[in-house]
């Protein structure tokens, strides 16, 4: 089997709640997503998606996905998409860095492998655990009272895990954590995610001011070293996200005792192949995980679902359903949230069928 053509489609994904806000005044109203299609000489076709959270979150941007395909695609023509290790080495040799560019291609090739094997993707990357798995709901950054009011509505949708977007003014963030915590019920889980937004002295102020609240602290500062100093000054459970971009930093963080959990994003790590490697090491080391991506629609959500559903439940801290946040559906067969939980498809591969009327004409074609 050989790759004969690669295509990229640009899709805009508006939000149901109109705006998503997080640290540093960053916000997005419409996400710019790229869907990659990989075609083979056997007739099998695979799809993947990459949707950066704007150009100011991670070193990734939407146009870069499409420009990267133009650069990388010609090197992949004639390759066997089922040989994922070999394919990733080829991509790394042809284009240094830029893991997010490679992510959707890698996912699309896993989709092809699953279809040919006649198996859902989760059964190829670890096996299916249980019937479904829990989701978190991100609470976009607003006033403390407005964020607290969101909890009841999200709980009515079945969520019991809430990721509170902080990383702004420390005094306001302290109020946010207290206000939302007051709305929690038994069994709820609260994460205060600063998305690198605090300086170390600000993070220490916040963690000291909320010492009596049951809350996880996620990625308070920009650098690993800054986060480590905060970690060593608090007894709150601690999660690293933006800094965990490969096996090397994961092993360093484990050795340093820098975290209790990690947030693994598929495109940050360069695709399912690399994310599964990091996920499996976390399983071996006993590190809890949030499994997701930067953002996306139906196809990204399908990939996340297969990754999460093939992870032992005791180590899956939570996951997410990005397709429920946006107003546009790009594929049939994508997993849908039911009472705050999600399940991977039982169909082969990703189990999705892209809606070509929504995708429109490709913006990049490599053949």
Residue pairs with C-beta under 8 A, 6 or more apart in sequence:
1 40
1 41
1 42
1 44
1 80
1 81
1 82
1 112
1 116
2 40
2 41
2 77
2 78
2 79
2 80
3 38
3 39
3 40
3 76
3 77
3 78
3 79
3 80
3 81
4 39
4 40
4 41
4 77
4 367
5 38
5 39
5 77
5 365
5 366
5 367
6 36
6 37
6 38
6 39
6 69
6 73
6 76
6 77
6 105
6 364
6 365
6 366
6 367
7 36
7 37
7 39
7 362
7 364
7 365
7 366
8 34
8 35
8 36
8 37
8 65
8 66
8 69
8 362
8 363
8 364
9 34
9 35
9 36
9 37
9 359
9 360
9 361
9 362
9 363
10 32
10 33
10 34
10 62
10 66
10 363
11 33
11 34
11 35
11 297
11 328
11 330
11 358
11 359
11 360
12 30
12 31
12 32
12 33
12 328
13 30
13 31
13 32
13 33
13 51
13 295
13 296
13 297
13 326
13 327
13 328
14 29
14 30
14 31
14 326
14 327
14 328
15 28
15 29
15 30
15 31
15 325
15 326
15 327
16 324
16 325
16 326
16 327
17 140
17 325
18 29
19 27
19 28
19 29
19 140
20 27
20 28
20 29
20 138
20 140
20 325
21 27
21 140
21 141
21 142
21 165
22 140
22 141
22 165
22 167
22 193
22 195
22 197
23 141
23 165
23 166
23 167
23 168
23 194
23 195
23 196
23 197
23 198
24 56
24 167
24 168
24 195
24 197
25 168
26 54
26 56
26 57
28 53
28 54
28 295
31 51
31 53
31 295
31 296
31 326
32 51
32 52
32 62
32 63
33 49
33 50
33 51
33 62
33 295
33 296
33 297
33 300
33 330
34 49
34 50
34 51
34 62
34 65
34 66
34 69
34 104
35 47
35 48
35 49
35 104
35 299
35 330
35 354
35 359
36 47
36 48
36 49
36 50
36 65
36 69
36 104
36 105
36 107
36 108
37 45
37 46
37 47
37 108
37 354
37 362
38 45
38 46
38 47
38 48
38 81
38 105
38 108
38 109
38 111
38 112
39 45
40 81
40 112
42 116
44 112
44 115
44 116
45 112
46 81
46 107
46 108
46 109
46 110
46 111
46 112
46 115
46 349
46 350
47 107
47 108
47 111
47 299
47 331
47 350
47 352
47 354
48 103
48 104
48 105
48 106
48 107
48 108
48 109
48 110
48 111
48 271
48 299
48 303
49 104
49 107
49 296
49 297
49 298
49 299
49 300
49 303
49 330
50 60
50 65
50 100
50 101
50 103
50 104
50 267
50 296
50 300
51 62
51 267
51 293
51 294
51 295
51 296
51 297
51 300
51 322
52 58
52 60
52 61
52 62
52 64
52 65
52 100
52 267
52 294
52 295
53 294
53 295
54 61
55 61
55 62
57 195
57 294
58 100
58 242
58 265
58 268
58 294
60 100
60 267
60 268
60 294
64 98
64 100
64 101
65 100
65 101
65 104
66 363
66 364
68 95
68 98
68 100
68 101
68 102
69 101
69 105
69 364
69 366
70 364
70 366
71 94
71 95
71 101
72 91
72 94
72 95
72 101
72 102
72 105
73 364
73 366
74 366
75 90
75 91
75 94
75 95
76 87
76 90
76 91
76 94
76 105
76 366
77 366
77 367
79 86
79 87
79 90
80 86
80 87
81 87
81 108
81 109
81 112
81 113
82 109
82 112
82 113
82 116
84 106
84 109
84 110
84 113
84 273
85 273
87 106
87 109
88 102
88 106
88 270
88 271
88 273
88 274
91 102
91 105
91 106
92 102
95 101
95 102
99 245
99 267
99 268
99 269
99 270
99 271
99 274
100 267
100 268
100 270
100 294
102 270
102 271
103 266
103 267
103 269
103 270
103 271
104 267
104 271
105 271
106 270
106 271
106 272
106 273
106 274
107 266
107 271
107 272
107 299
107 303
107 350
110 121
110 124
110 125
110 271
110 272
110 273
110 303
110 349
110 350
111 121
111 349
111 350
112 349
113 124
113 349
114 120
114 121
114 124
114 348
114 349
114 350
115 348
115 349
117 124
117 348
118 348
119 348
120 128
120 306
120 344
120 345
120 346
120 347
120 348
120 349
120 351
121 272
121 303
121 306
121 344
121 349
121 350
121 351
122 128
122 305
122 306
122 307
122 309
122 310
122 344
123 310
125 272
125 276
125 306
125 307
125 310
126 276
126 279
126 280
126 310
126 311
127 310
128 309
128 310
128 344
129 309
129 310
129 311
129 312
129 313
129 316
130 309
130 313
131 343
132 309
132 338
132 341
132 342
132 343
133 308
133 309
133 311
133 313
133 316
133 319
133 341
133 342
133 343
134 160
134 161
134 316
134 318
134 319
134 340
134 341
135 159
135 161
135 318
135 319
135 320
135 321
135 337
135 340
135 341
135 342
136 159
136 161
136 162
136 163
136 189
136 191
136 290
136 318
136 319
136 320
137 154
137 157
137 159
137 161
137 162
137 163
138 163
138 165
138 193
138 320
139 147
139 150
139 151
139 154
139 162
139 163
139 164
139 165
139 180
140 147
140 165
141 147
141 165
141 166
141 167
141 168
142 150
143 172
144 172
144 175
144 176
144 178
144 179
144 180
145 179
147 164
147 176
147 179
147 180
148 179
148 180
148 182
148 183
151 162
151 180
151 183
151 184
152 183
154 162
155 185
155 188
157 337
157 339
157 340
158 337
158 338
158 339
158 340
158 341
159 340
160 185
160 187
160 188
160 189
160 340
161 188
161 189
161 191
161 318
162 180
162 184
162 188
162 189
162 190
162 191
163 191
163 193
163 218
164 176
164 177
164 180
164 190
164 191
164 192
164 193
165 193
165 195
166 173
166 176
166 177
166 192
166 193
166 194
166 197
166 198
166 206
167 173
167 193
167 194
167 195
167 196
167 197
167 198
167 220
168 197
170 198
170 202
170 205
170 206
170 209
173 192
173 194
173 198
173 206
174 205
174 206
174 209
174 210
176 192
177 190
177 192
177 206
177 210
177 213
177 215
178 210
178 213
180 190
181 190
181 210
181 213
181 214
181 215
184 190
189 216
189 318
190 213
190 214
190 215
190 216
191 215
191 216
191 217
191 218
191 239
192 206
192 210
192 215
192 216
192 217
192 218
193 218
193 219
193 239
193 241
194 203
194 217
194 218
194 219
194 220
194 221
195 218
195 219
195 241
195 242
196 219
196 220
196 221
196 222
196 242
197 220
198 206
198 220
198 221
199 221
199 226
200 220
200 221
200 226
200 229
200 230
203 217
203 220
203 221
203 226
203 230
204 230
204 233
204 234
206 220
207 217
207 220
207 230
207 233
207 234
207 236
208 234
210 236
211 234
211 235
211 236
215 236
216 236
216 237
216 238
216 239
216 260
216 261
217 230
217 234
217 236
217 237
217 238
217 239
218 238
218 239
218 240
218 241
218 263
219 227
219 239
219 240
219 241
219 242
219 243
219 263
220 226
220 227
220 230
221 227
221 230
222 242
223 243
224 240
224 243
224 249
224 252
224 253
224 258
227 238
227 240
227 243
227 258
228 256
228 258
230 238
231 238
231 257
231 258
231 259
237 260
237 261
238 258
238 259
238 260
238 261
239 259
239 260
239 261
239 262
239 263
239 290
239 317
240 253
240 258
240 259
240 261
240 262
240 263
241 262
241 263
241 265
241 290
242 268
243 249
243 253
244 250
244 253
244 262
244 263
244 264
244 278
245 268
245 269
246 269
246 274
246 278
247 277
247 278
247 281
250 262
250 278
250 281
250 282
250 287
251 281
252 258
253 259
253 262
254 285
254 287
259 287
260 287
260 288
261 287
261 288
261 289
261 290
261 317
262 282
262 287
262 288
262 289
262 290
263 289
263 290
263 292
264 275
264 278
264 279
264 282
264 289
264 290
264 291
264 292
265 275
265 292
265 293
265 294
266 272
266 275
266 292
266 293
266 300
266 303
266 304
266 307
267 293
267 294
268 293
268 294
269 275
269 278
272 303
272 306
272 307
275 291
275 307
276 307
279 289
279 291
279 307
279 311
282 288
282 289
282 315
283 311
283 312
283 315
286 315
287 315
288 315
288 316
288 317
289 311
289 315
289 316
289 317
290 317
290 318
290 319
290 320
291 304
291 307
291 308
291 311
291 316
291 319
292 304
292 319
292 320
292 322
293 300
293 303
293 304
293 322
295 322
296 304
296 322
296 323
297 322
297 323
297 326
297 328
297 329
297 330
297 331
297 334
298 323
298 329
298 330
298 331
298 334
298 352
299 330
299 331
299 334
299 350
299 352
299 354
300 322
300 323
301 320
301 321
301 322
301 323
301 334
301 335
301 342
302 331
302 333
302 334
302 335
302 344
302 345
302 350
302 351
302 352
303 350
304 319
304 320
304 321
304 322
305 319
305 321
305 335
305 342
305 343
305 344
305 345
306 344
306 345
306 350
307 319
308 316
308 319
308 342
308 344
309 342
309 343
309 344
310 344
319 342
321 335
321 336
321 337
321 342
323 329
323 334
323 335
323 336
324 336
324 337
328 358
329 355
329 358
330 354
330 355
330 358
330 359
331 352
331 353
331 354
331 355
332 352
332 353
332 355
333 345
333 347
333 351
333 352
333 353
334 345
334 351
334 352
335 342
335 343
335 344
335 345
336 342
344 351
345 351
345 352
